[in-house]
Amino acid sequence: MNTFKKILQIIFHTLIFLGLGAILLTTIIRVSILLLAQPKTVSASTVESKPVALVLGAGLNRDGTAGLVLRDRVKTASDLYFDGKVKKLLMSGDNSTEFYDEPGAMKEYAISLGVPEGDIVLDFAGRRTYDSCFRAKAIFGLEDLIIVTQAYHLPRALYLCNAFEIEAQGVPADDANYRRSSYTFWWVREILASLKAVWDVTIAHPEVILGPPAPIFP
C-alpha cells in the first residue's frame, strides 16, 4: 500500500512539474512574440510606405458579406491606400468552398470604399495566417509589406511574416466597439495560437497550397 501511495505521489508531482513547465514555456513564447511585435506595430499615420498591405481574412456574415472584424481590416487597409502608404492591397483569406469566399467579400467591400479594382489582388488560399504569410512571399513575391489586422492578431502575424523573411510592419484595425467578452476571448485564444505558430515554423512545417508564382510587381 505504501508503495502504491509513493507511485501516486510521484505521478502527481510529475504532472504538476510538467504542467508548470508547459505554462512557463507558453508564457515565454507568448511574451517573446509580443516583445518582437512591439517595435513593428505602428499607427496608420506613422507607418512607413511599403508596396503592399496584406489584409488577413476573418469571418463573414451569413449572406457572404464581410463581417464586422473583416470590414475594419479592409477599411484600415483602404485608408492606407488612399493616404499613399501602399500601392496595392493583397486580400488573403479562406475560399475552401464555393459558399465561403473571404477574399471576394473583402474585394467587394474595398471597392465600395473607392479602392480601384485594379489595385486589389486576391489570395484565395490564405486559409490560415501561416498560409497567408507564406504565400505572400512564395507566390506573390513580396519581401516588404504592411500587415493589417486587429491588435490581438498582429503579434502572431508579424512573427510569421518575419519567419518567412518578410520585412513587415503592422497596423492595427481596431475601429469598432467589439464586445468585451469577444475581445477577451480572442486575446486568450492567441496564447495557444502563438504556441502553434512557433511549432509550425520550427517543427511541423505544414503543407501550404502553392502554385505558379504570380508576382504583384513583375
Buried (B, 14 or more C-beta within 10 A) or exposed (E): EEEEEEEEEEEEEEEEEEEEEEEEEBEEBBEBBBEBBEEBBBEBEEBEEBBBBBBBBBBBEEEEEBBBBBBBBBBBBBBBBEEEBBBBBBBBBBBEEEEBBBBBBBBBBBBEBEBEEEBBBBBBBBBBBBBBBBBBBBBBBBEEBBBBBBBBBBBBBBBBBBBBEBEBBBBBBBBEEBEEEEBEEBEEEBEEBBBBBBEBBEEEEEEBBEEEEEEBEE
